[in-house]
Amino acid sequence: MASRERTETNDQTSGRVRRYERFGARASFHTVSVFQSVRNLHGLSSYRTDYELACCFERELSLQDLNPNRDTDPPIPLSYAEGLKCPLITSPNSFQQIQEVLDLSAAAAEILDDVRFLTLSITSPDPSTTPSASKIQSTASWLHKQLELIPVPTNISDTPERELILDILRSTALIYSRCIATLRPFTDAYTEFELLELLDKISAVGLTRWTGVSGIFLWILLVACPSSGNDLQGRFLKKKMAVTGMAIGMEDFGLAIACLRAFWKVQRWIGREREKKKKDGSVL
Protein backbone atom coordinates (compact mmCIF):
# COMPACT_ATOMS: atom_id res chain seq x y z
CA MET A 1 0.00 0.00 0.00
CA ALA A 2 2.76 2.47 0.95
CA SER A 3 4.64 1.61 -2.24
CA ARG A 4 1.56 2.25 -4.35
CA GLU A 5 0.97 5.62 -2.60
CA ARG A 6 4.58 6.65 -3.28
CA THR A 7 4.16 5.65 -6.94
CA GLU A 8 0.98 7.71 -7.23
CA THR A 9 2.67 10.70 -5.60
CA ASN A 10 5.64 10.43 -7.96
CA ASP A 11 3.27 10.21 -10.94
CA GLN A 12 1.41 13.32 -9.78
CA THR A 13 4.67 15.22 -9.33
CA SER A 14 5.92 14.15 -12.76
CA GLY A 15 2.64 15.24 -14.32
CA ARG A 16 2.86 18.63 -12.63
CA VAL A 17 6.46 19.09 -13.79
CA ARG A 18 5.47 18.23 -17.38
CA ARG A 19 2.68 20.81 -17.27
CA TYR A 20 5.08 23.49 -16.00
CA GLU A 21 7.58 22.59 -18.70
CA ARG A 22 4.93 22.86 -21.44
CA PHE A 23 3.71 26.17 -20.05
CA GLY A 24 7.31 27.39 -19.70
CA ALA A 25 8.21 26.28 -23.23
CA ARG A 26 5.38 28.35 -24.69
CA ALA A 27 6.44 31.28 -22.54
CA SER A 28 10.09 31.00 -23.63
CA PHE A 29 9.28 32.35 -27.12
CA HIS A 30 7.62 35.34 -25.47
CA THR A 31 10.60 35.77 -23.16
CA VAL A 32 13.12 35.77 -26.03
CA SER A 33 11.15 38.36 -28.04
CA VAL A 34 10.88 40.65 -25.03
CA PHE A 35 14.58 40.36 -24.19
CA GLN A 36 15.52 41.14 -27.79
CA SER A 37 13.43 44.29 -27.62
CA VAL A 38 15.20 45.63 -24.54
CA ARG A 39 18.81 44.83 -25.32
CA ASN A 40 19.62 48.53 -25.41
CA LEU A 41 17.71 49.36 -22.24
CA HIS A 42 20.09 47.84 -19.72
CA GLY A 43 19.83 50.76 -17.31
CA LEU A 44 16.03 50.69 -17.28
CA SER A 45 16.07 46.92 -16.95
CA SER A 46 18.32 47.13 -13.88
CA TYR A 47 15.97 49.69 -12.35
CA ARG A 48 13.01 47.35 -12.81
CA THR A 49 14.99 44.32 -11.64
CA ASP A 50 15.83 46.11 -8.40
CA TYR A 51 12.13 46.42 -7.64
CA GLU A 52 11.47 42.81 -8.65
CA LEU A 53 14.18 41.51 -6.31
CA ALA A 54 13.01 43.78 -3.50
CA CYS A 55 9.47 42.43 -3.90
CA CYS A 56 10.59 38.79 -4.12
CA PHE A 57 12.75 38.94 -1.01
CA GLU A 58 10.85 41.63 0.92
CA ARG A 59 13.83 43.91 1.28
CA GLU A 60 14.85 47.49 0.66
CA LEU A 61 15.92 48.72 -2.77
CA SER A 62 19.62 48.25 -3.37
CA LEU A 63 20.37 49.95 -6.71
CA GLN A 64 18.62 53.29 -6.23
CA ASP A 65 21.14 55.23 -4.13
CA LEU A 66 22.01 57.59 -6.99
CA ASN A 67 18.48 57.86 -8.29
CA PRO A 68 17.08 61.34 -7.48
CA ASN A 69 13.53 60.00 -7.94
CA ARG A 70 13.96 57.06 -5.59
CA ASP A 71 11.17 58.21 -3.27
CA THR A 72 8.87 59.49 -6.00
CA ASP A 73 6.00 57.47 -7.43
CA PRO A 74 6.24 57.30 -11.23
CA PRO A 75 3.40 59.02 -13.13
CA ILE A 76 0.62 56.71 -14.30
CA PRO A 77 -0.73 57.40 -17.81
CA LEU A 78 -4.26 58.79 -18.02
CA SER A 79 -5.14 56.00 -20.43
CA TYR A 80 -3.54 52.70 -21.36
CA ALA A 81 -4.53 49.27 -22.62
CA GLU A 82 -7.20 47.56 -20.53
CA GLY A 83 -5.13 44.36 -20.35
CA LEU A 84 -2.44 46.26 -18.44
CA LYS A 85 -4.83 47.39 -15.70
CA CYS A 86 -3.53 46.24 -12.33
CA PRO A 87 -5.27 46.27 -8.93
CA LEU A 88 -2.13 47.77 -7.37
CA ILE A 89 -2.45 51.20 -9.03
CA THR A 90 -5.06 53.83 -9.84
CA SER A 91 -7.11 53.77 -13.03
CA PRO A 92 -9.84 55.99 -14.48
CA ASN A 93 -11.99 52.86 -14.86
CA SER A 94 -12.98 50.31 -12.26
CA PHE A 95 -12.61 46.63 -13.11
CA GLN A 96 -16.39 46.34 -12.97
CA GLN A 97 -16.58 48.90 -15.78
CA ILE A 98 -14.22 46.91 -18.01
CA GLN A 99 -15.09 43.36 -16.95
CA GLU A 100 -16.57 42.49 -20.34
CA VAL A 101 -13.48 43.75 -22.17
CA LEU A 102 -11.28 41.59 -19.92
CA ASP A 103 -13.78 38.71 -19.99
CA LEU A 104 -14.06 38.61 -16.20
CA SER A 105 -17.02 37.58 -14.10
CA ALA A 106 -18.76 40.23 -12.01
CA ALA A 107 -17.42 38.59 -8.84
CA ALA A 108 -13.84 38.64 -10.18
CA ALA A 109 -14.09 42.32 -11.10
CA GLU A 110 -15.47 43.15 -7.66
CA ILE A 111 -12.55 41.38 -5.97
CA LEU A 112 -10.05 43.36 -8.04
CA ASP A 113 -11.77 46.66 -7.22
CA ASP A 114 -11.74 45.79 -3.52
CA VAL A 115 -8.04 44.91 -3.70
CA ARG A 116 -7.34 48.21 -5.45
CA PHE A 117 -9.22 50.16 -2.78
CA LEU A 118 -7.30 48.39 -0.03
CA THR A 119 -3.95 48.90 -1.77
CA LEU A 120 -4.49 52.60 -2.45
CA SER A 121 -5.40 53.17 1.19
CA ILE A 122 -1.79 52.13 1.97
CA THR A 123 0.13 53.60 -0.97
CA SER A 124 -1.52 57.02 -1.21
CA PRO A 125 1.25 59.65 -1.47
CA ASP A 126 -0.86 62.13 0.51
CA PRO A 127 -0.54 61.41 4.25
CA SER A 128 -3.71 63.42 4.93
CA THR A 129 -5.78 60.88 3.00
CA THR A 130 -4.11 57.77 4.43
CA PRO A 131 -6.29 55.93 6.97
CA SER A 132 -4.86 54.75 10.27
CA ALA A 133 -3.17 51.36 10.37
CA SER A 134 -6.01 49.92 12.43
CA LYS A 135 -8.57 51.14 9.89
CA ILE A 136 -6.59 49.57 7.04
CA GLN A 137 -6.32 46.30 8.96
CA SER A 138 -10.06 46.34 9.66
CA THR A 139 -10.79 46.86 5.96
CA ALA A 140 -8.49 43.95 5.08
CA SER A 141 -10.21 41.73 7.66
CA TRP A 142 -13.62 42.64 6.24
CA LEU A 143 -12.46 41.78 2.72
CA HIS A 144 -10.99 38.49 3.91
CA LYS A 145 -14.32 37.46 5.45
CA GLN A 146 -16.20 38.35 2.27
CA LEU A 147 -13.79 36.29 0.16
CA GLU A 148 -14.28 33.26 2.37
CA LEU A 149 -17.96 33.20 1.35
CA ILE A 150 -17.15 32.59 -2.34
CA PRO A 151 -17.56 28.91 -3.35
CA VAL A 152 -14.40 26.99 -4.25
CA PRO A 153 -14.29 24.70 -7.34
CA THR A 154 -13.61 21.06 -6.50
CA ASN A 155 -12.11 19.89 -9.81
CA ILE A 156 -9.77 22.02 -11.92
CA SER A 157 -10.29 20.01 -15.12
CA ASP A 158 -14.09 20.48 -14.99
CA THR A 159 -14.00 24.18 -14.08
CA PRO A 160 -14.72 26.76 -16.83
CA GLU A 161 -11.87 29.23 -17.40
CA ARG A 162 -13.83 32.20 -16.05
CA GLU A 163 -14.55 30.39 -12.78
CA LEU A 164 -10.95 29.20 -12.54
CA ILE A 165 -9.68 32.76 -12.86
CA LEU A 166 -12.20 33.84 -10.22
CA ASP A 167 -10.87 31.17 -7.88
CA ILE A 168 -7.25 32.24 -8.48
CA LEU A 169 -8.20 35.86 -7.75
CA ARG A 170 -10.15 34.80 -4.66
CA SER A 171 -7.26 32.75 -3.23
CA THR A 172 -4.70 35.46 -4.04
CA ALA A 173 -6.87 38.16 -2.47
CA LEU A 174 -7.34 35.95 0.61
CA ILE A 175 -3.57 35.77 1.07
CA TYR A 176 -3.13 39.47 0.29
CA SER A 177 -5.82 40.67 2.69
CA ARG A 178 -4.68 38.29 5.44
CA CYS A 179 -1.10 39.61 5.26
CA ILE A 180 -2.34 43.18 5.55
CA ALA A 181 -4.85 42.39 8.30
CA THR A 182 -2.35 40.45 10.44
CA LEU A 183 0.86 42.27 9.38
CA ARG A 184 2.21 38.94 8.24
CA PRO A 185 5.19 38.98 5.82
CA PHE A 186 4.43 37.68 2.33
CA THR A 187 7.43 35.39 2.74
CA ASP A 188 5.31 33.23 5.06
CA ALA A 189 2.01 33.72 3.24
CA TYR A 190 1.68 30.47 1.29
CA THR A 191 2.18 26.88 2.37
CA GLU A 192 3.94 24.57 -0.07
CA PHE A 193 0.61 22.90 -0.86
CA GLU A 194 -1.11 26.23 -1.55
CA LEU A 195 1.67 27.24 -3.96
CA LEU A 196 1.44 23.96 -5.85
CA GLU A 197 -2.32 24.34 -6.07
CA LEU A 198 -1.95 27.89 -7.38
CA LEU A 199 0.56 26.80 -10.00
CA ASP A 200 -1.72 24.02 -11.20
CA LYS A 201 -4.54 26.53 -11.69
CA ILE A 202 -2.30 29.08 -13.41
CA SER A 203 -1.08 26.41 -15.83
CA ALA A 204 -4.66 25.22 -16.46
CA VAL A 205 -5.67 28.73 -17.55
CA GLY A 206 -2.77 29.02 -19.99
CA LEU A 207 -0.29 31.65 -21.14
CA THR A 208 -2.43 33.26 -23.86
CA ARG A 209 -5.18 34.20 -21.42
CA TRP A 210 -2.72 35.59 -18.87
CA THR A 211 -1.01 37.67 -21.55
CA GLY A 212 -4.34 39.39 -22.16
CA VAL A 213 -4.61 40.42 -18.49
CA SER A 214 -0.94 40.94 -17.70
CA GLY A 215 -1.57 43.64 -15.08
CA ILE A 216 -3.75 41.28 -13.07
CA PHE A 217 -1.32 38.40 -13.61
CA LEU A 218 1.57 40.49 -12.28
CA TRP A 219 -0.31 41.09 -9.02
CA ILE A 220 -1.02 37.36 -8.63
CA LEU A 221 2.66 36.52 -9.16
CA LEU A 222 3.94 39.28 -6.86
CA VAL A 223 1.81 37.98 -4.00
CA ALA A 224 3.05 34.41 -4.53
CA CYS A 225 6.76 34.94 -5.27
CA PRO A 226 8.02 35.82 -1.76
CA SER A 227 6.80 32.45 -0.40
CA SER A 228 8.43 30.45 -3.20
CA GLY A 229 11.81 28.76 -2.87
CA ASN A 230 14.55 27.90 -5.34
CA ASP A 231 12.91 24.68 -6.53
CA LEU A 232 11.20 24.17 -9.90
CA GLN A 233 7.99 25.82 -8.79
CA GLY A 234 9.76 28.79 -7.21
CA ARG A 235 11.91 29.44 -10.27
CA PHE A 236 8.85 29.15 -12.47
CA LEU A 237 6.96 31.79 -10.48
CA LYS A 238 9.88 34.22 -10.33
CA LYS A 239 10.57 33.84 -14.05
CA LYS A 240 6.94 34.48 -14.94
CA MET A 241 6.83 37.52 -12.66
CA ALA A 242 9.96 39.00 -14.27
CA VAL A 243 8.73 38.33 -17.81
CA THR A 244 5.28 39.75 -17.08
CA GLY A 245 6.77 42.90 -15.57
CA MET A 246 9.07 43.21 -18.58
CA ALA A 247 6.17 42.82 -21.02
CA ILE A 248 4.22 45.59 -19.26
CA GLY A 249 7.38 47.70 -19.27
CA MET A 250 7.66 47.35 -23.03
CA GLU A 251 4.26 49.00 -23.32
CA ASP A 252 4.97 51.65 -20.68
CA PHE A 253 8.05 51.46 -18.47
CA GLY A 254 6.65 53.82 -15.84
CA LEU A 255 3.51 51.73 -15.57
CA ALA A 256 5.52 48.58 -14.82
CA ILE A 257 7.54 50.41 -12.16
CA ALA A 258 4.35 51.85 -10.67
CA CYS A 259 2.91 48.34 -10.23
CA LEU A 260 6.10 46.95 -8.69
CA ARG A 261 6.62 49.98 -6.49
CA ALA A 262 3.05 49.82 -5.18
CA PHE A 263 3.44 46.20 -4.09
CA TRP A 264 6.83 47.01 -2.56
CA LYS A 265 5.23 49.89 -0.62
CA VAL A 266 2.58 47.53 0.76
CA GLN A 267 5.36 45.19 1.91
CA ARG A 268 7.26 48.08 3.51
CA TRP A 269 4.08 49.28 5.23
CA ILE A 270 3.46 45.81 6.69
CA GLY A 271 7.08 45.68 7.88
CA ARG A 272 6.94 49.12 9.53
CA GLU A 273 3.62 48.49 11.24
CA ARG A 274 4.77 45.08 12.38
CA GLU A 275 7.86 46.60 14.00
CA LYS A 276 5.67 49.18 15.77
CA LYS A 277 3.43 46.41 17.12
CA LYS A 278 6.48 44.43 18.28
CA LYS A 279 7.66 47.40 20.30
CA ASP A 280 4.18 47.69 21.79
CA GLY A 281 4.20 43.95 22.51
CA SER A 282 0.99 43.44 20.53
CA VAL A 283 2.48 41.16 17.85
CA LEU A 284 4.93 38.28 18.13
MORA-V682279 format. One record per helix or strand. SS is the DSSP state (helix for helix, strand for strand). FROM is the first residue (numbers start at 1). TO is the last residue. If there is no record, write none. Layout:
BEGIN
<<SS | FROM | TO> <SS | FROM | TO>>
END
This chain:
BEGIN
<<helix | 2 | 37> <helix | 42 | 57> <helix | 82 | 84> <helix | 106 | 123> <helix | 127 | 129> <helix | 133 | 147> <helix | 156 | 158> <helix | 161 | 182> <helix | 186 | 188> <helix | 192 | 205> <helix | 207 | 212> <helix | 214 | 225> <helix | 232 | 251> <helix | 253 | 280>>
END
